[in-house]
Amino acid sequence: MTTVYIISAPSGSGKSTLVERVRETVLRLDFSISYTTRFPRGSEQNGREYFFISRSEFEKMIQAGEFLEYADVFGNYYGTARRFLREAQQQGHDLLLDIDVQGAEKIKLELAQAVSIFVLPPDRRELEKRLRHRSLDAEDVIQRRLVTASREIEKFGEYDYILVNDRLEDSTAALEAILLAERRKRWGTQQTADDFEILAIAERCRLSNVRDRVQPILASFAAPATPGGC
């Protein structure tokens, strides 16, 4: 049985780096590379970060029913192809979907058993710092991403697990633990000492256990931005 994991985060939260790391350590985990109509940025390559296709090609895929979900974000289409789920099921692998909150809502309507994970930055100031450090976006785009992030983090309560990505090593370990804990619960096998440790790490990230920690992060987005940003 294939478990589908949804991971979402505001742009700049470090989600892509976390996904890259767990893909190297968690076996039998497939990854859905999204399709998009935007142009590549920086060192991005077709088939690695995204499949870059034209708007007309994307719309043909929509008409053919080839997407589990798709959305128009900042004037560009992004979508998750159904074929990745079929291939994971055929191979007996789990599937990790890297999608925004809008797409996550659609996936959960179609795949009710999907496990959802939301990645948060430590606060608004740190998110703005990371966005500027990437040097990928113009100032107006950075400001628009911050506004979008404020709306996206309000959806954190709709996710099963919350990761606050303040220290990369800790966040990577926590994400790996979540993936493995869900897999072990599905298998229902006798648990070892290592299993109990993995389950404990994952449980600390469960929504019901992180609400207090999330409140200051939400407050930082609600407060007026500091002049100069960072």
NORKACOR-V373934 format. One record per pair of residues at least 6 apart in sequence whose C-alpha atoms are under 8 Angstrom apart, sorted by the first residue. I is the first residue (numbers start at 0). GAP is how many residues later the second one is. Records with the same first field share a line. If there is no record, write none. Layout:
I: GAP, GAP
//
This chain:
0: 88, 91, 92
1: 86, 87, 90, 91, 92, 93
2: 90, 91, 92, 110, 111, 112, 180
3: 90, 91, 92, 93, 109, 110, 111
4: 89, 90, 91, 92, 109, 110, 111, 112, 174
5: 90, 91, 92, 93, 98, 108, 109, 110, 111
6: 8, 89, 90, 91, 92, 93, 109, 110, 111, 112
7: 7, 90, 91, 92, 93, 96, 108, 109, 110, 111
8: 6, 91, 92, 109, 110, 111, 143, 144
9: 90, 109, 110, 135, 138, 139, 142, 143
10: 120, 134, 138
11: 115, 116, 118, 119
12: 106, 107, 108, 114, 117, 152
13: 107, 151
14: 104
17: 150, 153, 154, 157
20: 151
21: 150, 153, 154
22: 6, 7, 8
24: 151
25: 150, 154
27: 64, 65, 66
28: 64, 65, 66, 67
29: 54, 58, 63, 64, 65, 66
30: 53, 64, 65, 66
31: 48, 49, 52, 63, 64, 65, 66
32: 14, 15, 16, 17, 18, 47, 64, 65
33: 15, 16, 17, 44, 45, 46, 47, 64
34: 15, 16, 17, 18, 23, 42, 43, 44, 45, 46
35: 14, 15, 16, 17, 22, 40, 41, 42, 43
36: 15, 16, 17, 18, 21, 39, 40, 41
37: 14, 15, 38, 39
38: 13
39: 6, 12
40: 95
41: 94
43: 6
45: 6
54: 22
57: 19
60: 6
65: 15, 16, 17
66: 12, 13, 14, 15
67: 11, 12, 13, 14, 38, 39
68: 10, 11, 12, 34, 37, 38
69: 7, 8, 9, 10, 33
70: 6, 7, 8, 31, 32
71: 6
79: 17, 19
83: 11
84: 10
87: 6, 7
100: 51, 54
106: 7
107: 6
114: 45
115: 43, 44, 45
116: 42, 43, 44, 45, 46
117: 38, 41, 42, 43, 44, 45
118: 43, 44, 45, 46
119: 33, 42, 43, 44, 45
120: 6, 43, 44, 45, 96
121: 42, 43, 44, 95
122: 93, 94, 95, 97, 98
123: 22, 93, 96, 97
124: 95, 104, 105
125: 104
126: 19
127: 14, 18, 101, 102
128: 100, 101
130: 6, 11
131: 10
149: 71, 72
152: 65
153: 64
155: 6
156: 50
158: 48
159: 46, 47
160: 44, 45, 46
161: 43, 44, 45, 48
162: 8, 11, 12, 42
163: 7
164: 6
173: 27, 28, 31
174: 27
176: 21, 22, 24, 25
177: 20, 21, 23, 24, 25
179: 18
180: 14, 17, 18, 21
183: 11
202: 6
203: 6
//
